[in-house]
Amino acid sequence: MVKNGYRSIKTQKAFLSLKEGDIVIVCDTETTGFSAEKDRVLEFSAEKFLVKKDYEIELLDGVQIYINPQFPIPPKVTEIHGITDEFVSDKPIEDEVFDAIYKWTNDAIICGHNVAFDNRFISAMYKRRGLEYTPKLVLDTLEAAKDFIDAKTVPNNKLETVASVYGADKGMVFHTAKDDVHVCGKLLQIFLDEYKEAAGITSETSLSSEPRTAEEMLASIMSRKAELPKRLPYIKGMELKVRHHSNNNRLYFYTDCGSIWYDRYNKCWGHNPEKMKVPFETIDMEAFIKRVLWLTKVETEADLTKVKTEGAQWFRSRN
């Protein structure tokens, strides 16, 4: 559920301000470093989406551009994204590709993950040519992730972490602009659905209705707090407790979907159907187990039998 803060409401309002027919550019960059003034873009990738009815988005086009920075790439930076001096040696320089990047980004609705970083580098490109970079609207899936993922249940809000929570990381190579953009496009759709649901927007009210104020959206969110999600293919938050039974020793994970336990004697997962908020078979157990292993600080499912227990309640979450 959307958090009750100004920034959360502001983020929700930005996402839900999209109208049918809008074009959204999801973009990402790989660079030679962190300084937008001193460093340069090595790779620019983007995907163009059309906003359709009920906040559904359709992929229209994509682009991937490599750029020769005309100076050596620091080895530590190459370790992150894999782009080498040799690879970019025959690629066009910034002057030769700027027009193409300008066509994708000028006066556009821009979306990205921690998009402020990419926007700084794009803005620097514009400034070097005496131009001003002024996106029509900026949407950040990083800020959206903070609204819907319990910070205590994930190590960070990096793109690969957020993607894994929602099952959007399959087959992706992160820190390559092309794959990062593709994942971010998936997250854009996911968070549009999340915000739409949180604000109580139906197919009859979405897109064609007048934008609601932040106060009205917050009131809608609060009134729906007790309602169950319509679709929940992932676990958003959990706490861990240990319960000792006469015939077994279980680790209980209290999640937003209900209580799920691991029987450490029989080495199997189970649940109480009466206490589940969603059908157990709809839960992505592969993603859930990954988070369980992180939470309990063990490497494999078999290692759950070794988790030390001290008292009836062990811990709520890891910081």
C-alpha positions as CSV (number, residue, x, y, z in Angstrom):
1,M,0.0,0.0,0.0
2,V,1.2,3.5,-0.7
3,K,2.9,5.1,2.3
4,N,1.3,8.1,3.9
5,G,3.8,10.8,3.1
6,Y,4.1,13.9,0.8
7,R,6.7,12.3,-1.4
8,S,4.6,9.1,-1.7
9,I,1.5,11.0,-2.7
10,K,3.6,13.2,-5.1
11,T,5.0,10.1,-6.8
12,Q,1.6,8.5,-7.1
13,K,0.1,11.6,-8.6
14,A,2.9,11.8,-11.2
15,F,2.4,8.2,-12.3
16,L,-1.4,8.6,-12.4
17,S,-1.2,11.9,-14.3
18,L,-0.5,9.8,-17.5
19,K,-3.3,10.1,-20.1
20,E,-4.4,7.7,-22.9
21,G,-2.3,8.6,-25.9
22,D,0.7,9.8,-23.9
23,I,4.2,8.6,-25.0
24,V,6.6,7.6,-22.3
25,I,10.4,7.2,-22.9
26,V,12.0,4.7,-20.5
27,C,15.7,5.3,-20.7
28,D,19.0,4.4,-19.0
29,T,22.7,5.3,-19.5
30,E,26.0,3.7,-18.8
31,T,28.8,6.2,-18.1
32,T,32.5,6.7,-17.5
33,G,31.9,7.8,-13.9
34,F,29.6,9.8,-11.6
35,S,30.3,13.4,-12.6
36,A,27.9,14.6,-15.3
37,E,30.4,17.5,-16.1
38,K,33.6,15.5,-16.2
39,D,32.4,12.1,-17.3
40,R,30.5,11.0,-20.4
41,V,27.8,8.7,-21.5
42,L,29.0,5.4,-23.0
43,E,25.7,3.8,-23.7
44,F,22.2,5.3,-24.1
45,S,19.2,3.0,-24.4
46,A,15.6,3.8,-24.5
47,E,12.2,2.2,-25.1
48,K,9.1,4.1,-26.3
49,F,5.7,3.2,-24.8
50,L,2.2,4.3,-25.7
51,V,-0.2,4.7,-22.8
52,K,-3.5,3.0,-23.6
53,K,-6.8,2.6,-21.8
54,D,-6.7,1.7,-18.0
55,Y,-3.0,2.6,-17.7
56,E,-1.9,-0.2,-19.9
57,I,1.3,0.5,-21.9
58,E,2.4,-0.8,-25.3
59,L,6.0,-1.0,-26.5
60,L,6.4,0.9,-29.8
61,D,10.1,1.2,-30.4
62,G,13.6,1.0,-28.9
63,V,17.1,2.3,-29.4
64,Q,20.6,1.4,-28.2
65,I,23.5,3.8,-28.9
66,Y,27.1,3.3,-27.9
67,I,29.4,6.4,-27.7
68,N,33.2,6.8,-27.8
69,P,34.0,9.2,-24.9
70,Q,37.4,10.0,-26.4
71,F,39.3,9.3,-23.2
72,P,40.1,6.1,-21.3
73,I,37.4,4.4,-19.3
74,P,38.4,3.8,-15.7
75,P,39.0,0.0,-15.1
76,K,36.7,0.1,-12.0
77,V,33.9,1.4,-14.1
78,T,34.4,-1.2,-16.8
79,E,34.1,-3.8,-14.0
80,I,30.5,-2.6,-13.4
81,H,29.1,-2.5,-17.0
82,G,31.7,-4.3,-19.0
83,I,32.2,-1.6,-21.6
84,T,35.9,-1.4,-22.6
85,D,38.1,1.1,-24.4
86,E,38.5,-1.4,-27.2
87,F,34.8,-1.9,-27.6
88,V,34.0,1.8,-28.0
89,S,37.1,2.7,-30.1
90,D,35.2,2.5,-33.3
91,K,31.9,3.9,-32.0
92,P,30.6,7.4,-32.9
93,I,31.5,10.3,-30.7
94,E,28.9,12.4,-28.8
95,D,28.6,15.1,-31.5
96,E,27.6,12.4,-34.0
97,V,24.8,10.8,-32.0
98,F,23.4,13.8,-30.1
99,D,20.7,14.5,-32.6
100,A,19.4,10.9,-32.2
101,I,19.4,11.2,-28.4
102,Y,17.7,14.6,-28.7
103,K,14.8,13.2,-30.7
104,W,14.2,10.6,-28.0
105,T,14.5,12.9,-25.0
106,N,13.4,16.4,-26.0
107,D,10.2,17.6,-24.3
108,A,9.4,13.9,-23.4
109,I,7.8,12.1,-20.5
110,I,10.9,10.4,-19.1
111,C,11.0,7.3,-16.9
112,G,13.9,5.5,-15.3
113,H,15.2,3.8,-12.1
114,N,17.1,6.5,-10.1
115,V,16.4,8.5,-13.2
116,A,17.9,11.7,-11.7
117,F,21.3,10.2,-12.4
118,D,20.6,9.6,-16.1
119,N,18.9,13.0,-16.4
120,R,22.0,14.8,-15.1
121,F,24.1,13.3,-17.9
122,I,21.5,13.9,-20.6
123,S,21.2,17.5,-19.3
124,A,25.0,17.9,-19.5
125,M,24.9,16.8,-23.2
126,Y,22.3,19.5,-23.9
127,K,24.3,22.2,-22.0
128,R,27.4,21.4,-24.0
129,R,25.4,22.5,-27.1
130,G,23.8,25.5,-25.5
131,L,20.4,23.8,-25.0
132,E,18.2,23.2,-22.0
133,Y,16.9,19.7,-21.1
134,T,13.4,20.1,-19.8
135,P,11.4,16.8,-19.6
136,K,7.6,17.2,-19.7
137,L,7.3,14.8,-16.8
138,V,9.7,12.6,-14.9
139,L,8.7,9.2,-13.4
140,D,11.1,7.3,-11.2
141,T,10.5,3.6,-10.5
142,L,13.0,3.8,-7.6
143,E,10.7,6.2,-5.8
144,A,7.7,4.0,-6.6
145,A,9.5,1.0,-5.2
146,K,9.9,2.8,-1.9
147,D,6.1,3.1,-1.7
148,F,5.3,-0.6,-2.2
149,I,8.3,-2.6,-0.9
150,D,9.0,-2.8,2.8
151,A,12.5,-1.5,3.2
152,K,13.1,-4.0,6.1
153,T,12.6,-7.0,3.8
154,V,15.1,-6.1,1.1
155,P,18.8,-5.2,1.2
156,N,18.4,-2.2,-1.1
157,N,16.2,-0.6,-3.8
158,K,18.6,-1.2,-6.7
159,L,17.0,-2.1,-10.0
160,E,18.0,-5.8,-9.8
161,T,16.5,-6.1,-6.2
162,V,13.2,-4.4,-7.1
163,A,13.0,-6.5,-10.3
164,S,13.5,-9.7,-8.3
165,V,10.7,-8.8,-5.9
166,Y,8.3,-8.6,-8.8
167,G,9.7,-11.4,-10.8
168,A,10.9,-9.1,-13.6
169,D,14.5,-10.2,-13.5
170,K,14.3,-13.4,-15.5
171,G,17.0,-13.6,-18.2
172,M,18.2,-10.0,-17.6
173,V,21.9,-8.8,-17.4
174,F,21.9,-5.8,-15.2
175,H,24.2,-2.8,-15.7
176,T,23.7,-3.0,-19.4
177,A,21.5,-0.1,-20.4
178,K,19.5,-2.1,-22.9
179,D,18.4,-4.8,-20.3
180,D,18.0,-2.1,-17.5
181,V,15.6,-0.2,-19.8
182,H,13.6,-3.4,-20.6
183,V,13.3,-4.2,-16.9
184,C,12.3,-0.6,-16.0
185,G,9.6,-0.8,-18.7
186,K,8.1,-3.8,-16.9
187,L,8.3,-2.0,-13.6
188,L,6.5,1.0,-15.1
189,Q,3.5,-1.2,-15.9
190,I,3.7,-2.9,-12.5
191,F,3.7,0.4,-10.6
192,L,1.0,1.9,-12.7
193,D,-1.2,-1.1,-11.7
194,E,-0.1,-0.7,-8.1
195,Y,-1.0,3.0,-7.9
196,K,-4.2,2.5,-9.8
197,E,-5.3,-0.1,-7.4
198,A,-4.2,1.9,-4.3
199,A,-6.1,4.9,-5.5
200,G,-9.3,2.9,-6.2
201,I,-9.3,3.7,-9.9
202,T,-11.6,1.4,-12.0
203,S,-11.8,1.1,-15.8
204,E,-14.8,3.5,-15.6
205,T,-12.8,6.3,-13.8
206,S,-9.3,5.9,-15.1
207,L,-7.6,8.3,-17.6
208,S,-10.8,10.0,-18.6
209,S,-11.6,11.4,-15.2
210,E,-10.3,14.6,-13.7
211,P,-7.1,14.3,-11.7
212,R,-7.8,14.0,-8.0
213,T,-6.0,16.1,-5.4
214,A,-3.3,14.5,-3.1
215,E,-5.8,14.8,-0.2
216,E,-8.5,12.9,-2.1
217,M,-6.1,10.2,-3.2
218,L,-4.8,9.8,0.4
219,A,-8.4,9.5,1.7
220,S,-9.1,6.8,-0.9
221,I,-6.0,4.9,0.1
222,M,-6.8,5.0,3.8
223,S,-10.4,3.9,3.2
224,R,-9.1,0.8,1.3
225,K,-6.4,-0.1,3.7
226,A,-8.3,-3.1,5.0
227,E,-9.1,-4.5,1.6
228,L,-7.3,-7.4,0.1
229,P,-5.3,-6.9,-3.1
230,K,-7.0,-8.0,-6.3
231,R,-3.9,-9.7,-7.5
232,L,-0.7,-10.5,-5.6
233,P,1.9,-12.6,-7.4
234,Y,4.6,-11.5,-5.0
235,I,5.3,-11.0,-1.3
236,K,5.8,-7.4,-0.2
237,G,6.7,-7.7,3.4
238,M,7.3,-10.4,6.1
239,E,8.5,-10.9,9.6
240,L,9.9,-14.1,11.0
241,K,8.9,-15.9,14.2
242,V,9.9,-19.4,15.5
243,R,7.2,-21.6,17.0
244,H,8.0,-25.0,18.7
245,H,5.4,-27.7,18.3
246,S,5.3,-31.1,19.9
247,N,6.0,-33.0,16.7
248,N,7.9,-30.4,14.7
249,N,9.9,-27.2,14.7
250,R,8.7,-24.6,12.3
251,L,9.9,-21.2,11.0
252,Y,6.8,-19.0,10.5
253,F,6.9,-16.2,8.0
254,Y,4.1,-13.7,8.5
255,T,3.6,-12.0,5.2
256,D,1.0,-9.7,3.6
257,C,-0.4,-12.9,1.9
258,G,-0.8,-14.8,5.1
259,S,1.2,-17.1,7.3
260,I,3.7,-19.5,5.6
261,W,5.8,-21.9,7.5
262,Y,8.9,-24.1,6.9
263,D,8.9,-27.5,8.7
264,R,12.5,-28.1,9.6
265,Y,12.0,-31.7,10.5
266,N,10.2,-32.7,7.3
267,K,12.0,-30.1,5.2
268,C,8.9,-28.8,3.5
269,W,6.7,-25.7,3.2
270,G,3.2,-25.4,4.5
271,H,0.4,-23.0,5.3
272,N,-2.9,-22.7,7.1
273,P,-5.6,-22.3,4.3
274,E,-7.9,-20.5,6.8
275,K,-5.2,-17.8,7.5
276,M,-4.2,-17.2,3.9
277,K,-5.4,-14.0,2.2
278,V,-4.7,-15.2,-1.3
279,P,-4.6,-18.8,-2.8
280,F,-1.3,-20.4,-1.8
281,E,-0.8,-21.6,-5.4
282,T,-0.7,-18.0,-6.6
283,I,2.4,-17.1,-4.6
284,D,5.8,-17.1,-6.5
285,M,7.5,-19.5,-4.1
286,E,10.9,-19.2,-5.9
287,A,11.0,-15.4,-5.3
288,F,9.6,-15.9,-1.8
289,I,12.3,-18.4,-0.8
290,K,15.0,-16.1,-2.1
291,R,13.8,-13.4,0.3
292,V,13.6,-16.0,3.1
293,L,17.2,-17.0,2.6
294,W,18.3,-13.3,2.7
295,L,16.2,-12.7,5.8
296,T,17.6,-15.7,7.7
297,K,21.2,-15.1,6.5
298,V,21.6,-18.6,5.0
299,E,22.6,-19.6,1.5
300,T,20.3,-22.6,0.7
301,E,16.9,-23.9,1.7
302,A,18.5,-26.8,3.3
303,D,20.4,-24.4,5.7
304,L,17.0,-23.4,7.2
305,T,17.3,-26.4,9.4
306,K,20.4,-24.8,11.0
307,V,18.8,-21.5,11.8
308,K,19.4,-20.9,15.5
309,T,16.3,-20.2,17.6
310,E,16.3,-18.3,20.9
311,G,12.9,-17.9,22.4
312,A,9.5,-17.9,20.8
313,Q,10.0,-14.7,18.8
314,W,13.4,-14.5,16.9
315,F,13.3,-11.3,14.9
316,R,11.0,-9.1,12.9
317,S,13.3,-8.2,10.0
318,R,16.8,-7.3,9.0
319,N,17.9,-3.7,8.6
